[in-house]
Amino acid sequence: MSYNSKIEWTEASWNPVIGCTKVSSGCKYCYAEALAERFRGIPGHAFERGFDLRLVPEKLTEPLKWKMPRKIFVCSMSDLFHERIPFEYIRQVFEVMSNARRHTFQVLTKRDSRLKSISSRLPWPKNIWIGVTVESAAYTHRVDNLLSVPAAVKFLSLEPLLSPIKDIQLDGIDWVIVGGESGLSARPMDINWAREIKEKCNEAGIPFFLKQLGGRNGKRGGVDAVLDGRQWHESPNPLAVAALS
């Protein structure tokens, strides 16, 4: 677990699963895979097996030991709804999140079909937020499956944003994150694609978070991620969500 995450929209990360396989175009230059593969073969390292998918049960109870409330990105180095992760293990992850109500858990997946198929068998307290990645117009169907999940907060990660998304469904969505791709092979994001999404969010009263602009020479995040003269770091308030009846 990383107590101080460098991911702008969260505060910490928790990885009871490591590794993944590519499922759509946004995975092509996966940052997590590039990081993990740097350490393949180093004995004793957390990524000794590179980005091979594996369960890490010794990490399951870590959030229960954190006393200070945190926003925690779940499986930043994997996808919790990967088809090779047993349902029983996913259920254990959800039980830990349910028992650690002081934290807000942010779960993000590209496996929307599996999410939909098993969501009714999982607990959904208000501290578990669920999101799907929609990197281009070809994957807007993921929003429909997300909307079927009984979570208090449903969010979209449009990162890496690879094309304009004109007709994205925002009814029932509580938060939208946008970001460009970074790294040596980064595919460019047109700032107008992000602007169009921002304007839709503003019209609908949905918090909008611009994570990064992307690019080969760096992610251009933080203070450099500016759109229309300002940073956009809006997000739902966990305390307000918890107070919902």
VOBA-1610 file (N, C-alpha, C; in pm, whole numbers, padded with zeros to 5 digits, always signed):
BEGIN
Met+00083-00119+00000Met+00000+00000+00000Met+00087+00124+00000Ser+00042+00224-00071Ser+00112+00352-00073Ser+00029+00453+00004Tyr+00085+00503+00115Tyr+00008+00594+00200Tyr-00011+00729+00133Asn+00084+00773+00053Asn+00074+00901-00016Asn+00085+00878-00166Ser-00028+00858-00231Ser-00028+00830-00374Ser+00004+00955-00453Lys+00070+00937-00568Lys+00097+01047-00660Lys-00017+01068-00759Ile-00117+00983-00754Ile-00235+00999-00839Ile-00320+01112-00784Glu-00346+01211-00866Glu-00400+01338-00816Glu-00539+01328-00753Trp-00620+01234-00796Trp-00759+01230-00748Trp-00780+01137-00630Thr-00672+01082-00574Thr-00684+00996-00457Thr-00578+01035-00356Glu-00571+00961-00245Glu-00472+00990-00143Glu-00380+00872-00114Ala-00427+00753-00141Ala-00348+00633-00113Ala-00389+00525-00213Ser-00311+00418-00219Ser-00346+00305-00305Ser-00332+00176-00226Trp-00411+00076-00266Trp-00414-00054-00198Trp-00422-00161-00305Asn-00329-00255-00303Asn-00319-00352-00411Asn-00324-00496-00360Pro-00444-00546-00327Pro-00458-00687-00291Pro-00449-00778-00414Val-00441-00718-00532Val-00415-00789-00657Val-00309-00709-00733Ile-00218-00779-00800Ile-00117-00715-00885Ile-00120-00784-01021Gly-00106-00704-01125Gly-00099-00758-01260Gly-00233-00757-01331Cys-00226-00762-01464Cys-00348-00753-01542Cys-00318-00798-01685Thr-00419-00797-01771Thr-00403-00821-01914Thr-00480-00715-01989Lys-00440-00687-02110Lys-00500-00579-02188Lys-00639-00619-02237Val-00731-00522-02230Val-00869-00549-02268Val-00923-00448-02369Ser-00861-00332-02384Ser-00910-00232-02480Ser-00797-00135-02515Ser-00827-00041-02602Ser-00723+00047-02658Ser-00653+00131-02553Gly-00721+00165-02444Gly-00657+00244-02340Gly-00546+00171-02268Cys-00541+00039-02282Cys-00440-00043-02215Cys-00307-00049-02290Lys-00303+00001-02411Lys-00189-00021-02500Lys-00057+00016-02436Tyr-00050+00131-02369Tyr+00074+00176-02306Tyr+00052+00187-02155Cys+00007+00080-02095Cys-00030+00077-01953Cys+00086+00121-01863Tyr+00064+00223-01782Tyr+00168+00274-01692Tyr+00203+00170-01587Ala+00102+00096-01538Ala+00126-00002-01432Ala+00211-00117-01484Glu+00184-00161-01606Glu+00265-00268-01666Glu+00409-00222-01683Ala+00429-00102-01735Ala+00565-00051-01756Ala+00642-00043-01625Leu+00574+00000-01519Leu+00639+00008-01388Leu+00676-00130-01336Ala+00580-00223-01340Ala+00603-00355-01283Ala+00711-00432-01357Glu+00712-00421-01489Glu+00808-00500-01567Glu+00952-00455-01547Arg+00971-00335-01498Arg+01108-00288-01470Arg+01175-00374-01365Phe+01096-00437-01280Phe+01152-00511-01166Phe+01137-00662-01179Arg+01092-00709-01296Arg+01077-00853-01316Arg+01211-00923-01293Gly+01205-01032-01217Gly+01324-01113-01192Gly+01408-01071-01075Ile+01373-00960-01008Ile+01451-00916-00892Ile+01398-00990-00769Pro+01474-01080-00712Pro+01426-01162-00600Pro+01378-01077-00482Gly+01260-01111-00430Gly+01207-01043-00313Gly+01134-00914-00341His+01143-00863-00465His+01074-00738-00498His+00924-00764-00514Ala+00842-00664-00482Ala+00697-00678-00498Ala+00658-00713-00640Phe+00740-00670-00737Phe+00711-00698-00878Phe+00810-00799-00937Glu+00856-00891-00853Glu+00949-00993-00900Glu+00893-01068-01021Arg+00761-01085-01025Arg+00696-01154-01136Arg+00639-01057-01239Gly+00692-00937-01239Gly+00648-00838-01336Gly+00500-00807-01323Phe+00432-00806-01437Phe+00290-00771-01439Phe+00200-00894-01453Asp+00254-01012-01421Asp+00172-01132-01420Asp+00062-01116-01315Leu-00059-01157-01349Leu-00171-01144-01257Leu-00154-01238-01138Arg-00167-01184-01016Arg-00157-01267-00896Arg-00230-01200-00780Leu-00286-01283-00695Leu-00350-01235-00573Leu-00243-01211-00468Val-00268-01111-00382Val-00174-01079-00275Val-00253-01080-00143Pro-00292-01198-00095Pro-00380-01205+00023Pro-00322-01143+00148Glu-00189-01137+00158Glu-00129-01077+00277Glu-00156-00926+00285Lys-00204-00867+00174Lys-00236-00724+00173Lys-00383-00697+00207Leu-00463-00802+00219Leu-00608-00784+00232Leu-00647-00693+00349Thr-00588-00710+00463Thr-00634-00640+00583Thr-00565-00505+00605Glu-00479-00463+00515Glu-00403-00339+00539Glu-00490-00218+00569Pro-00599-00191+00496Pro-00677-00071+00526Pro-00735-00068+00667Leu-00754-00185+00728Leu-00808-00190+00863Leu-00708-00135+00965Lys-00580-00129+00927Lys-00475-00082+01018Lys-00454+00069+01007Trp-00514+00132+00906Trp-00496+00276+00886Trp-00600+00351+00967Lys-00558+00428+01061Lys-00650+00497+01151Lys-00704+00626+01092Met-00619+00700+01022Met-00663+00826+00963Met-00747+00799+00838Pro-00865+00862+00825Pro-00948+00840+00706Pro-00873+00882+00579Arg-00881+00798+00476Arg-00813+00825+00350Arg-00905+00792+00233Lys-00881+00858+00121Lys-00939+00815-00006Lys-00840+00716-00067Ile-00884+00595-00093Ile-00795+00487-00132Ile-00834+00431-00268Phe-00742+00436-00362Phe-00760+00378-00495Phe-00732+00228-00484Val-00833+00146-00514Val-00823+00002-00499Val-00771-00061-00629Cys-00666-00141-00617Cys-00607-00211-00731Cys-00558-00115-00838Ser-00475-00020-00798Ser-00414+00072-00894Ser-00318-00002-00988Met-00277-00123-00949Met-00185-00203-01030Met-00254-00327-01089Ser-00387-00321-01101Ser-00461-00434-01155Ser-00603-00388-01188Asp-00692-00485-01207Asp-00835-00461-01226Asp-00907-00564-01140Leu-00976-00518-01036Leu-01037-00607-00939Leu-01140-00702-01003Phe-01196-00663-01117Phe-01298-00746-01180Phe-01244-00827-01298His-01112-00846-01299His-01051-00931-01400His-01115-01071-01395Glu-01134-01130-01511Glu-01205-01259-01520Glu-01133-01373-01450Arg-01005-01358-01422Arg-00930-01467-01356Arg-00922-01450-01205Ile-00982-01345-01152Ile-00985-01328-01007Ile-01111-01396-00953Pro-01098-01492-00863Pro-01215-01564-00813Pro-01315-01471-00744Phe-01443-01500-00762Phe-01545-01418-00697Phe-01524-01413-00547Glu-01488-01524-00485Glu-01472-01528-00341Glu-01364-01429-00295Tyr-01260-01413-00374Tyr-01155-01317-00337Tyr-01206-01174-00351Ile-01280-01146-00458Ile-01340-01013-00473Ile-01431-00983-00354Arg-01509-01083-00312Arg-01598-01065-00197Arg-01518-01031-00072Gln-01403-01096-00053Gln-01320-01065+00064Gln-01271-00920+00060Val-01233-00873-00058Val-01190-00733-00072Val-01304-00641-00032Phe-01425-00670-00078Phe-01540-00587-00045Phe-01573-00593+00104Glu-01554-00706+00166Glu-01579-00716+00310Glu-01482-00628+00388Val-01355-00624+00346Val-01259-00536+00411Val-01302-00390+00395Met-01341-00352+00273Met-01385-00214+00252Met-01508-00183+00335Ser-01598-00277+00348Ser-01719-00257+00428Ser-01686-00240+00575Asn-01581-00307+00621Asn-01543-00300+00762Asn-01452-00181+00794Ala-01408-00111+00692Ala-01321+00006+00712Ala-01397+00131+00668Arg-01508+00159+00734Arg-01599+00267+00691Arg-01538+00406+00704Arg-01429+00420+00778Arg-01367+00552+00791Arg-01300+00595+00660His-01267+00498+00575His-01203+00527+00448His-01306+00535+00336Thr-01267+00604+00228Thr-01343+00602+00104Thr-01263+00524+00001Phe-01324+00419-00052Phe-01255+00332-00147Phe-01303+00362-00289Gln-01207+00384-00379Gln-01235+00418-00518Gln-01192+00301-00606Val-01289+00230-00661Val-01264+00111-00741Val-01290+00145-00888Leu-01193+00118-00974Leu-01204+00154-01116Leu-01179+00029-01200Thr-01265+00006-01300Thr-01252-00115-01381Thr-01281-00087-01528Lys-01225-00170-01614Lys-01264-00177-01754Lys-01349-00301-01781Arg-01364-00385-01680Arg-01443-00508-01694Arg-01586-00483-01647Asp-01657-00399-01720Asp-01792-00358-01680Asp-01892-00472-01683Ser-01876-00566-01774Ser-01971-00677-01783Ser-01964-00765-01659Arg-01841-00795-01614Arg-01832-00875-01492Arg-01879-00797-01371Leu-01846-00669-01366Leu-01897-00584-01257Leu-02048-00596-01247Lys-02116-00581-01359Lys-02262-00588-01359Lys-02311-00725-01316Ser-02245-00830-01363Ser-02294-00965-01339Ser-02282-01009-01193Ile-02187-00953-01118Ile-02169-00997-00979Ile-02203-00890-00876Ser-02239-00771-00919Ser-02257-00660-00824Ser-02367-00688-00722Ser-02471-00762-00760Ser-02581-00789-00667Ser-02540-00883-00555Arg-02425-00947-00568Arg-02377-01041-00466Arg-02271-00979-00375Leu-02250-00849-00390Leu-02149-00778-00313Leu-02214-00671-00226Pro-02151-00637-00112Pro-02203-00528-00028Pro-02164-00392-00088Trp-02253-00294-00073Trp-02226-00161-00128Trp-02254-00052-00025Pro-02175-00046+00083Pro-02187+00068+00174Pro-02146+00196+00103Lys-02180+00309+00161Lys-02159+00438+00095Lys-02012+00475+00078Asn-01924+00406+00147Asn-01780+00441+00135Asn-01713+00369+00019Ile-01787+00291-00060Ile-01730+00225-00178Ile-01782+00296-00302Trp-01691+00364-00372Trp-01724+00430-00498Trp-01679+00341-00613Ile-01757+00336-00719Ile-01723+00249-00831Ile-01721+00328-00961Gly-01619+00303-01044Gly-01608+00374-01170Gly-01565+00283-01283Val-01587+00330-01405Val-01539+00259-01524Val-01455+00355-01607Thr-01360+00297-01680Thr-01279+00374-01774Thr-01349+00379-01909Val-01356+00498-01966Val-01411+00517-02101Val-01309+00602-02176Glu-01222+00536-02252Glu-01113+00608-02317Glu-01150+00667-02452Ser-01259+00620-02511Ser-01303+00672-02640Ser-01450+00642-02658Ala-01506+00693-02766Ala-01648+00672-02792Ala-01682+00525-02812Ala-01583+00443-02843Ala-01607+00300-02866Ala-01644+00227-02737Tyr-01623+00288-02621Tyr-01644+00218-02495Tyr-01749+00283-02406Thr-01837+00363-02465Thr-01941+00428-02383Thr-02042+00328-02329His-02046+00206-02386His-02136+00104-02333His-02103+00069-02189Arg-01981+00095-02147Arg-01944+00065-02008Arg-02026+00147-01909Val-02070+00265-01952Val-02149+00350-01863Val-02282+00282-01830Asp-02344+00219-01927Asp-02472+00152-01904Asp-02460+00045-01796Asn-02354-00035-01803Asn-02336-00138-01701Asn-02303-00078-01565Leu-02226+00030-01563Leu-02197+00098-01437Leu-02325+00145-01368Leu-02418+00198-01446Leu-02540+00254-01388Leu-02628+00149-01323Ser-02604+00022-01351Ser-02684-00084-01290Ser-02635-00121-01150Val-02520-00065-01109Val-02458-00103-00981Val-02514-00016-00869Pro-02551-00074-00755Pro-02612+00002-00646Pro-02511+00072-00555Ala-02419+00147-00614Ala-02319+00219-00536Ala-02365+00363-00512Ala-02321+00421-00401Ala-02359+00558-00368Ala-02297+00659-00463Val-02175+00631-00510Val-02105+00719-00604Val-02058+00637-00722Lys-02096+00682-00842Lys-02053+00618-00966Lys-01974+00722-01045Phe-01855+00684-01091Phe-01771+00783-01158Phe-01713+00728-01288Leu-01668+00819-01372Leu-01606+00785-01499Leu-01462+00836-01501Ser-01372+00752-01551Ser-01235+00794-01577Ser-01215+00797-01728Leu-01209+00914-01785Leu-01186+00929-01928Leu-01036+00954-01948Glu-00960+00847-01922Glu-00815+00856-01926Glu-00755+00720-01960Pro-00667+00712-02058Pro-00629+00824-02146Pro-00740+00856-02245Leu-00776+00982-02255Leu-00880+01024-02348Leu-00822+01024-02488Leu-00870+00931-02572Leu-00810+00907-02702Leu-00892+00960-02818Ser-01012+01010-02791Ser-01098+01063-02898Ser-01203+01152-02834Pro-01270+01235-02914Pro-01384+01309-02859Pro-01495+01210-02824Ile-01570+01242-02719Ile-01685+01159-02680Ile-01806+01251-02675Lys-01880+01253-02781Lys-01987+01352-02797Lys-02112+01319-02718Asp-02149+01191-02715Asp-02281+01154-02663Asp-02272+01070-02536Ile-02177+01098-02451Ile-02162+01019-02330Ile-02278+01042-02234Gln-02326+00934-02174Gln-02438+00939-02080Gln-02389+00982-01942Leu-02436+01096-01895Leu-02395+01146-01765Leu-02506+01142-01661Asp-02628+01111-01700Asp-02736+01097-01603Asp-02704+00981-01509Gly-02703+01007-01380Gly-02671+00905-01283Gly-02524+00895-01249Ile-02441+00977-01313Ile-02297+00980-01285Ile-02268+01091-01185Asp-02179+01063-01089Asp-02152+01156-00980Asp-02018+01227-00991Trp-01934+01183-01083Trp-01799+01241-01090Trp-01736+01200-01222Val-01661+01291-01284Val-01591+01262-01410Val-01447+01308-01398Ile-01353+01216-01429Ile-01210+01245-01432Ile-01164+01238-01576Val-01085+01335-01620Val-01032+01338-01756Val-00881+01350-01750Gly-00813+01279-01839Gly-00668+01290-01845Gly-00613+01245-01978Gly-00504+01306-02020Gly-00435+01262-02140Gly-00338+01150-02108Glu-00282+01091-02211Glu-00185+00984-02195Glu-00045+01044-02184Ser+00040+00982-02103Ser+00176+01031-02087Ser+00275+00920-02120Gly+00402+00958-02138Gly+00506+00861-02169Gly+00559+00879-02310Leu+00663+00802-02342Leu+00732+00818-02470Leu+00643+00793-02590Ser+00544+00706-02576Ser+00456+00672-02688Ser+00318+00733-02673Ala+00307+00838-02595Ala+00177+00895-02563Ala+00100+00938-02688Arg-00026+00898-02692Arg-00116+00944-02797Arg-00176+01076-02750Pro-00180+01178-02835Pro-00218+01312-02789Pro-00366+01325-02758Met-00396+01409-02660Met-00532+01448-02628Met-00555+01591-02675Asp-00656+01612-02757Asp-00694+01747-02798Asp-00764+01815-02680Ile-00717+01931-02640Ile-00774+02001-02524Ile-00922+02028-02542Asn-00968+02038-02666Asn-01111+02061-02689Asn-01195+01939-02651Trp-01137+01818-02658Trp-01211+01701-02612Trp-01240+01713-02462Ala-01138+01756-02387Ala-01156+01774-02243Ala-01253+01888-02215Arg-01244+01995-02292Arg-01333+02110-02272Arg-01479+02071-02294Glu-01506+01992-02396Glu-01644+01949-02422Glu-01701+01868-02304Ile-01618+01781-02248Ile-01663+01703-02132Ile-01684+01793-02012Lys-01592+01887-01993Lys-01606+01980-01880Lys-01735+02059-01889Glu-01768+02106-02007Glu-01890+02184-02025Glu-02014+02100-02000Lys-02013+01973-02041Lys-02126+01884-02012Lys-02141+01863-01862Cys-02028+01846-01793Cys-02033+01829-01648Cys-02086+01954-01580Asn-02040+02070-01623Asn-02087+02195-01563Asn-02238+02212-01580Glu-02286+02179-01699Glu-02430+02190-01725Glu-02511+02095-01638Ala-02454+01977-01611Ala-02526+01876-01533Ala-02499+01886-01383Gly-02409+01978-01343Gly-02376+01991-01202Gly-02294+01876-01147Ile-02210+01816-01233Ile-02128+01701-01195Ile-01984+01747-01170Pro-01922+01710-01058Pro-01783+01748-01035Pro-01692+01697-01147Phe-01602+01785-01190Phe-01510+01755-01301Phe-01367+01767-01252Phe-01286+01666-01281Phe-01147+01664-01237Phe-01056+01645-01358Leu-00976+01745-01389Leu-00877+01733-01496Leu-00746+01687-01434Lys-00711+01561-01457Lys-00595+01502-01393Lys-00464+01544-01457Gln-00458+01534-01590Gln-00335+01568-01660Gln-00364+01592-01807Leu-00272+01664-01872Leu-00287+01692-02015Leu-00215+01589-02099Gly-00119+01516-02039Gly-00047+01412-02111Gly+00065+01468-02197Gly+00130+01378-02271Gly+00238+01418-02359Gly+00362+01335-02338Arg+00451+01336-02436Arg+00572+01254-02432Arg+00668+01295-02321Asn+00678+01423-02294Asn+00782+01472-02204Asn+00734+01484-02059Gly+00621+01427-02029Gly+00569+01434-01894Gly+00418+01438-01897Lys+00358+01416-01783Lys+00213+01407-01781Lys+00146+01545-01779Arg+00221+01651-01751Arg+00166+01786-01740Arg+00044+01785-01648Gly+00066+01732-01530Gly-00039+01727-01429Gly-00019+01834-01325Gly-00093+01822-01216Gly-00081+01918-01107Gly-00106+02060-01152Val-00015+02151-01121Val-00034+02292-01153Val-00029+02317-01303Asp+00023+02221-01381Asp+00032+02240-01526Asp-00094+02194-01599Ala-00183+02124-01529Ala-00307+02077-01590Ala-00412+02188-01580Val-00406+02279-01674Val-00492+02398-01672Val-00582+02397-01795Leu-00708+02427-01773Leu-00806+02436-01881Leu-00888+02563-01859Asp-00893+02648-01961Asp-00967+02774-01953Asp-00923+02858-01833Gly-00791+02860-01812Gly-00733+02950-01713Gly-00733+02902-01570Arg-00769+02778-01547Arg-00772+02731-01409Arg-00755+02580-01402Gln-00722+02532-01282Gln-00722+02388-01255Gln-00865+02344-01224Trp-00892+02219-01254Trp-01023+02161-01224Trp-01000+02037-01138His-01018+02054-01007His-00996+01945-00912His-01122+01922-00828Glu-01234+01918-00893Glu-01360+01896-00824Glu-01379+01747-00798Ser-01448+01713-00689Ser-01479+01574-00658Ser-01594+01569-00558Pro-01663+01456-00549Pro-01767+01442-00448Pro-01707+01453-00307Asn-01785+01501-00214Asn-01740+01513-00074Asn-01774+01382-00001Pro-01675+01306+00044Pro-01705+01179+00111Pro-01797+01195+00231Leu-01784+01304+00307Leu-01870+01323+00424Leu-02014+01347+00383Ala-02033+01422+00274Ala-02167+01446+00225Ala-02231+01318+00174Val-02149+01235+00107Val-02199+01105+00058Val-02240+01017+00176Ala-02157+01014+00279Ala-02185+00930+00396Ala-02312+00972+00467Ala-02347+01101+00457Ala-02465+01152+00525Ala-02594+01127+00449Leu-02584+01079+00326Leu-02704+01052+00248Leu-02787+00943+00314Ser-02918+00960+00310Ser-03006+00860+00369Ser-03020+00741+00277
//
